[in-house]
Amino acid sequence: MEVLSPREARRIALAAQGFGRAHPPTAGRSRIEAVLRRLHLLQIDSVNVFERSHYLPVLARIGPYDRTLLDRLLLDPAGERAEYWAHEAAFIPKTDLGLFAFRMAAFRVKYADALEQHAALGRALLAEIADRGPLAASEIEQRPSVRQGPWWGWSDTKRTLELLFRAGDLVSGGRKGFERRYALPEQVLAAPIAPVPKGAAVRELVRRAALAHGVAALPDLADYYRLRSDDTAAAVQELEDAGELVPVSVAGWQRADGRPLKAWRHIDARPPSRLRATAVLSPFDPVVWQRDRALRLFGFHYRISIYTPAAQRVHGYYVLPVLVDDRLVGRVDLKADRRAGRLLVQAAWSEADAPAGVAERLVPVLRDAARWQGLESIEVAGAGDLAPALAGALRG
């Protein structure tokens, strides 16, 4: 069996994710689309204390770019992409919706009682959208939703819209601000959703996860599209039999019981001899969104902390991992103070085994991020062991 060192595994994984290439002087639409094709999906999150999450994986891979280009690619109802629960809520190609027909069917079964309870409201909502076109919940409901409870205190209107969306009766039709608009499939899709049988769909999704990860264990492959472990294992065996996945052993990758953890390398993935990259990563970037994989691959124990009470936070509020070459070497808590035109580094920390020069490598990334957001200055607040060096490097 092929044996990979931890460094080889990291480089394979990062190269598969699009790291290691020089940032272009001008990152146009073609470079943005290349990132979208490589990742297959962009996770959506509403927190914008620094920047909304779906903008950040593109920034990390190609440097500053025109966000309006990405908006047009993702949010145009007539465009090529839509939203669905692919990982969490995520932007995906519209042509991929058929791969999730089995998930839509499962949602329909899971929420059958709720759909039945609100059947009359559902019919009325479908009729209103048919008459008026794609609509956000706020354009329909009489009272705003309150963010609390298992459904975030959603009104019956919002909850029913979301049930119909998950079941495939509605699809996304762009956004109003950052609020999802719901549409009938025929209003925004060129053709009806063509369901892919579950076995074939899972196999294709696992294949894409393997391409995106480069090298991965079973939990990694299952998590990319939130698949069941047993379904993923069956697909992995089929892809291994077909020669697309190569069994490998990665030094140090172990199960909880201490036995070696099975892993696979995609046949097209190879470790680059050298990988140079510097970036801050979204908490929802595929490199780190599965925290167990980040620990196994990089030795990096990571929590975002936005849901942690302030007194219990260790590294800050909106904590972004710092990538330097093939290692995660630190973390920064960033906030865009848009009113004052400042990028605030509220905390900056280095890992215990971080190499020298992290602050100097990070400064150009922060300057690019500030300019990208139209911010005029960067201010280091002083918290964290990396903060003094970072402040000094910024002054230099």
Protein Blocks (a to p, Z undefined) as FASTA:
>chain_A
ZZddfklmmmmmmmmnopaiacdfbacfklmmmmmmmnopacddfbfklbcfklmmmmmm
nopadfklmmmmmmmmklmbdcddfklgcdddfklmmmmmmmmmmmmmmmmmmmmmmmmm
mmmmmmmmmmnopadfklmmmbdcddedjklopafklmmmmmmmmnopaccebjehjacc
dddfklmpcbdcddddfklmmmmmmmmmmmmnopacfklmmmmnopafklmmmmmmmmmm
nopaccdddehiacfkopacdddddfkbccdfbdcddddddfkbfklmpmklmmmmnopa
cdeklmgcfklpfnbmbdcdddehjacfbdcdddddfknopacdfbccddfklcehklmm
mmmmmmmmmmmnopabdcdfhgajklmmmmmmmmZZ
